[in-house]
Amino acid sequence: MSRSKRVIKYTHLELNRDVPAPAGYYTPTREVRLRYDGRDVLYVVNQTVIDSSCCGVSDFASALVPGFIVKWRSERNKDGNPESVVDPVSDGQDRDKIRKIIRDTEHVRQTEFW
């Protein structure tokens, strides 16, 4: 496992509340701390709806992986939302293994990494 030298803040979104997106919206349904290779990886399961594209309506489960948790909910942003510090997963083999774990566990159609 390689470790990146770039840590960033992840703002936790309210669960079960729709978030507008360019072609529809997504709804974060739960956050998961996955133990992987001695560290915790944060991923968020979303219900994604694409309802304003030329290709019709699509509704599917997806996952977002901000990264390895460095500091859990250590601050709050100006709106009062908790923020965590994460280290994005940069290694391709780690991404593939994490993607497979999430796919097999959550049965999501798509997994995105920061």
N, C-alpha and C positions, 0 to 999 in steps of 0.2 A: 504494500500500500504506500503510495506516495502522498506526501502532505503538501498542500499548496501553501504559498506564503501570503495569500490574500484572504483576509477575513472581512466579512460584511455583516450588516444588520439585516435581520429578517423581521418584518412587522407581522405579528400574528393577527389574523383576521377573525372577526366574529364568525363562529360556526353557524351553519344553517341560515346564512343571510346571503342573498344573491349579490354578486359583484359584476357590474356591467363590463363587457368586453366588446371589441370591435364588431364581431359577427353574432353576438348573442350575450351570454352570461355564463358564469360558473358559480357554484355554491360549495364552499368548503364544508365538508361534512364531518371530518375528524382529522386530528393531528396524531401522528404516531412517532414514537422514539424507537427506532430499530437498532438493536445492538449488532454491530458489524465490525469485525476485526479489532475488538478492544475499544471501540468508540461508539457513541450514539449518533445515528443519522436521523435527522428530522425529515419526515415527508408528510405531505398533506393530501388527503384523498378529496377529490372534487367530483361533483356531478356537473358535467359540462353540457351546455345546450347551445347549439348553433342554429339560430332561427332567422337570421337576416342575411343569408348568403344566396348566391345564385343557384346553389346546388341543392336546395331544399333544407329540411329540418333534420338535425341530427342530435341525439341525446345519448351521452356515454359517460362512463366513469373514467377519470384520469387521475394522475398523481403528479405532484410537484415536489421536487427534492431540493430544498435550499442548500443543504449540506450537512457536514459533521457539526454537532453542537459544541461550541466553545464555552458560551455562557448562556444559560437558560433563563429567559424572561428577566433579564438583569436590569432593564430600563423600560421607560414608557415614552412614547412619542408625544407630540403636542396635542393629539386627539385622545390621549389616554390609553392607546393600544399598547400591549406589551411588545417588547422587542427582545430578540435573542441575537447573539453573535454566532455566526456560522462560518465554517470553512468549506467552500464549495468542493464537491467531489470532482477532481480534475483528471484522475487516472481512468483511462478507458476500460481496463479490466474491472476495476472497482465499480464503475458505472454499470457495466454489463451484469455483474453479479447482483448488485443492488436492484437493478431493473427486474431481473428474473425473480428475486425474492418477492418484490412488490407485486409483480404480475401474478405469481403463483398464490400469494396470500390474499390479494385484494381483487383479483380478476379485472384489472383495469385495462383499458384499451391503449392508453398512451401514458408514458412517464417522461416528464421533462426535468432536466437538471439545470441549476443555475450555473 
